[in-house]
């Protein structure tokens, strides 16, 4: 029986905590699916 080798996990920097969680705040600006700073009034729904 062969012993499995350990592979050390790697840390990937995805940005600041604030930039990763912007869409969790309610307000008049969108952050998740639209460019940051897009006013809600600029959306069109079909």
PyMOL commands that set and color helices and strands:
alter all, ss='L'
color gray80, all
select helices_A, chain A and resi 17-20+22-24+40-42
alter helices_A, ss='H'
color red, helices_A
select strands_A, chain A and resi 29-30+38-39
alter strands_A, ss='S'
color yellow, strands_A
deselect
rebuild
show_as cartoon
